[in-house]
Amino acid sequence: MTDDTMVLDGNAAAGALGSLFAFDVTMAIVRCGNCNASGPLAELRFFGSPQAMVLRCRHCDEVNIRLLETGRTINLDLSGAARIEIGRAT
């Protein structure tokens, strides 16, 4: 087996993914999985609290993002978002 075909686990993605999550999340562009409307996360409608939240599309009111913090874990559900676009710092 050569290095180009070697299968690695998720730890190999830690550096690249770690840099993706160190940004101002409110500026990320979220595309709704229901109506395909796009806009900054800051424009989604917020319901709940910082520990248990739902973010809904401002156009169709569909749930795009859910977050639940239990104290031991943070559960993040992005299944309502068709895509999240993160701009790179220049």
N, C-alpha and C positions, 0 to 999 in steps of 0.2 A: 504494500500500500504506500502510495506517495503522499507527501504533505498536502498536495492540492485536493486529494480525495478523502483525507482523514476527517472523520466525523467527530466534532467536539460537542461538549455540552454548553448550556447557556452561559456558563462563566466566561466563555470566550467573547461574549457580547458585552460584558460588564463595562469596559472602557467606553465604547461607542454609545451604549444606552445611557450610561451615567452622565455623559455630556449632554444628552438630549433632555434630561430632566432637570438640568440646572439653568432654568430660564424663567422669564416672566410669563407664567401660564396664561394670564389674562389676555396676552397678545396672540396666543395660538388661534389659528383659524379652524373653526369646527364646521364640518358639513353635516347637516342633519341626514340621518339615514331614512327618514320618512319623506320629507319634501325636497331634499337636496339644497335647501337654502344654506348659504355660507356666511360666516361672520366671526368676529372675535369672540372668544369665550366670555369676555367681559359683557357681551350683549345678551348672553343666555339669561333666562329668568331663573332666579335662585329661590329654592324652597327648603326650609329646614334649618339646620344649625351647622356650625363648622364641623361637628362630629358626625352628623347624619344629614346628608344633603342630596337634593335632586336638582339638576340643571336642565331646564326645558328650552326647546326651540322657541324663539320669539315670534316665529311665523305660524307654526302649526301646533305648538304646545306639546309636541312629542318629547318624551324623556330622552335626552342625549347622553347624560353622564349621571352616575350615582356614586356616592362615596359614603362609606360607613367606617368609622374608626371605633374599634372596640376596646382600646386600651392596649391590647397585645398585638393587634394587627390593623392594617388599613386595607379595606376592600374597595377596589376601584373598578367600576363597571362602565366600559366605554361602548357597549354594544349598540347603543342608540345613535352613535356617531358613525357616519359612513367613512369619514376621514378626519384626521387632525393634522393640520399643517403647522410646522414650527419653523419660523424664519431663523436663519443663522445670524449670529452677531457679526458685524463687519469690522 
